[in-house]
Amino acid sequence: MLVLGLYGSPRKGGNTDQLLDKALEGSAAEGAQTKRIYARRVKVAGCLECGGCGKTGVCVQKDDMVDIYPLLEEAGAIIMAAPVFFYSPPAQIKAIIDRGQACWAMRLLTKTREQRKTYNSGMGYLIATGATKGKKLFDCTKLVARYFYDALDMDYAGELLVRGVEKKTDISQVPEAMDAAYKMGMRAAMGQKSDFLLF
Ligand SMILES: Cc1cc2nc3c(=O)[nH]c(=O)nc-3n(C[C@H](O)[C@H](O)[C@H](O)COP(=O)(O)O)c2cc1C
């Protein structure tokens, strides 16, 4: 089982990085292979909305997504971690998500409407943090994650949302969230649903 970590923050070593590191530690402890993609490091252009993938299921753009698509395909579980930027995931990871349109196109080409009601490619999880504590803080990010995993033919299987963390080190003040991340990683390695938690 491959558990793929998608690091969505432009800030190295920040809150979501630390939570996802902890989650993948949990996955590795359960014997899973783990791989990491850092959105801040890869060169991924936005979707062109050219319709090319609609015909073939394959994106026409040949950038770092050429190496990322096979990992999205191979992973039995994906854990995406993203800070809230203006109520959304940051642009760097949003580019990867938008390029998931090719995966959605492939799903449309290969599965019937009935078959698309179920997911056969594993489980997807979300870790997200934000500085404020508003009621709707994670609404948009949650929807983005849910429909990204839908495109990838994966069940949306758990979320860990942490409010009120801003500085890089703030997450160390929420040890229960770090513990929950570790458990999420373990569950991902076991192909199980995780909790839906808000701190
Ligand atoms: C460009 C930008 C936009 C942000 N927008 C929001 C926001 O809309 N709501 C919020 O609560 N926090 C916002 N934040 C704060 C981050 O979500 C918060 O500091 C987060 O914990 C950072 O996670 P990281 O350390 O993993 O990058 C924003 C930060 C930046 C840099």
The ligand as a Gaussian input file, in Angstrom:
#p B3LYP/6-31G(d) Opt

LIG

0 1
 C       -1.989000      34.455000       1.727000
 C       -2.563000      33.988000       3.014000
 C       -3.950000      33.936000       3.161000
 C       -4.521000      33.473000       4.336000
 N       -5.878000      33.421000       4.439000
 C       -6.447000      33.007000       5.592000
 C       -7.866000      32.991000       5.733000
 O       -8.636000      33.309000       4.820000
 N       -8.384000      32.580000       6.919000
 C       -7.579000      32.203000       7.974000
 O       -8.092000      31.866000       9.033000
 N       -6.219000      32.175000       7.852000
 C       -5.629000      32.580000       6.703000
 N       -4.258000      32.553000       6.562000
 C       -3.429000      31.991000       7.663000
 C       -3.016000      30.527000       7.427000
 O       -4.099000      29.736000       7.013000
 C       -2.445000      29.902000       8.712000
 O       -1.370000      30.671000       9.195000
 C       -2.033000      28.467000       8.534000
 O       -1.955000      27.805000       9.779000
 C       -0.686000      28.328000       7.816000
 O       -0.346000      26.972000       7.651000
 P        1.130000      26.531000       7.224000
 O        2.033000      26.897000       8.376000
 O        1.052000      25.081000       7.004000
 O        1.452000      27.280000       5.973000
 C       -3.674000      33.043000       5.408000
 C       -2.285000      33.110000       5.256000
 C       -1.730000      33.585000       4.088000
 C       -0.235000      33.659000       3.953000

